[in-house]
Amino acid sequence: MRAARAAAAMGRAARLALVALALTGVGGAEAACGGRDLFPRIRAEAPGLWATIEAGRGLPHAGGLLFRLSRPGRAPSYLLGTLHLNDPRAVAVPPALAGIWPGLRRVALELAETPAALRARRAARVPAAFAAPAGHRAARLLPRADLARLRRLVAERGFPVETALALRPAVLALMLDLPACARPAADGSGAYAEQVLAAQAGRAGIAVVGLETLEEQVGAVARLPVPVERALLRAVLRQAPAAEDIVETTLARYAARDTGALLAWMRAPALLPGDPATRLPPAFLDRLLDGRSRRMHRRLRPLLDQGGILAAVGAAHLPGPAGLLRLLEQDGTLVERIE
């Protein structure tokens, strides 16, 4: 999932990308995104922000996407970082996976349900877990001008406006995270890497399990304090004009296996140079990333005890002192980078 969605308008790891499909059935456009990598601009215009990003490259496990996880007396398991984006750079799995499939017993994804399955089981009304109490709806959190901008953005993203504005702010932010060009199309084309992995596992007769449910993913960020929700919606609005640039920046870091810099950028004082209002609230990211990493760690442990597992989670869950790889090391798992 997906994050961010890890955050409003960033297309990075840990995003809850299937929320929109589950609630509305709306897919993305087929046109490719046309953004530019923001890092050269950040380096030239915002030296303080650039220093923060550079420091991220010193985090534990700050590089790499595919890792071998070894425990005594067990067959090796593997952890793959993914992006919930439909770009070929994100969908293409590392070549080293080809030699891993024959020894696998199970594939564990953040969310095992497909978009079709989510659509099939969604209720006629918005599930209660996604609906905002009256005092937490966007109309109560934002001044009139910002609310009008939010309405326009919801419509531009292709979602039903009134349905979207009834959602919890964090759910709404995650839905608005991606421009339409970065989402799978309504016909199922442009699938994410997780869907590709699930299909490959099915062809190989390997069971697929989920580490979280959609309700758990949404629940992780569903009940934030009102000031955090307000700041999150404002960050969404500030980031929206640069959404395709944010997607391209994320893809460039992913292609370079530069996950430490990606995580540091997500947590930086500003996502866009010179605009601190684009900052994602730390409390939101703590729940979206760290809290969910701890839950995925708990659910991975019994699977790793069996051995022969391939787990695929958002790449932003991998690095850092609170990242999934460090949590596994603290359990006594030997972590080795493959790619």
C-alpha positions, 0 to 999 in steps of 0.5 A: 500500500499503499505509503505514502501512500506515504503522504499526500502527493508523493507516490512513495512507499507505504501508500494506501493506493487501493483505498480509492478503488475500494471506495469508488472504483475509479481508475487512473488515466493511461497517459504517462506522467510528465514530471521532473526530478525535484532533487536538482532544484532542491540542491540548488535552491534549498541547501538546508533541505538538501543537507537533511536529504543527504543525511538520510543516506547515512540511515541504517539500510539506506540503500537497496530494494531486495534483501536476504533474511536468514535465520538459523535452521531455516530456509532463507527468506527475502524482503522487497521494497516496492512503490505503489505506482504504475510506472514501468520503473516501479512495476519491474521487479529486480532480476535477482528474483528470478532465481528466488521463486523456486525456493519460495513457500509463500508470498506476503504482501502489504495487502493481499486483496486485489482491486477487483476483490475490494470493489466486489466487497465494498458496501453501497455506503462508505465503510464506517472506518473511512467516514469522518465524524462531523467535526473531522470533515474537511468542511469543518477543518478548512477555511472557505477558500481552501475548501473550494480548492479542495473540491476542485482537486477532488474533481480533478483527480476523478473522484465523487466530490461529496463522497470524498469530502465525507471521508476522514482527512487522512483517507482523503489525503491518501486518495488525492496522493497521486495524479491520475497518470500514476494510478492503474487504469479502470480496466486493470492495466497499469498494475502495481508491482504487488499485483504482478507478484501476486499473479506470478505467485499464482502461476507458480502455485505459491500461496499469497497472504496479506500483512494488513487488511485495508481497514487496518491500513486506513485505521492506522491514520484514521483518528488523528488530532484535528490540528494534524488533520488540518495540516495534512489537508493543507499540505495536500493542497500545496503539493498538488500543483507539483504532483507529477514532479513529486511522482518523478522524484520518487521514481528516480530515488527508487530506480537509484535504490536511494531509499534513505534519501527518499525517507529523509525527503518524506520527513523533511521540513518541506517537501518542496523547496521554499514552501514549509506548508508542504511538510507532511505532519510528523504525527501522520508519518509516524503512524503511516510508516513507523506504526505500520512497520511495527505491525508488519514486523509482528506478522512477518516473524512467524512467517520467517520462522517457517522460511522460504518467504518473499515479503513485499512492502513499501520501500519507505518501510525498509530503511532507518532506525525504526525501519523494518530491516532494523526491527528484523535485525533486532530479532536476530535475523541476518539481513544481507542486501542483494540488490 
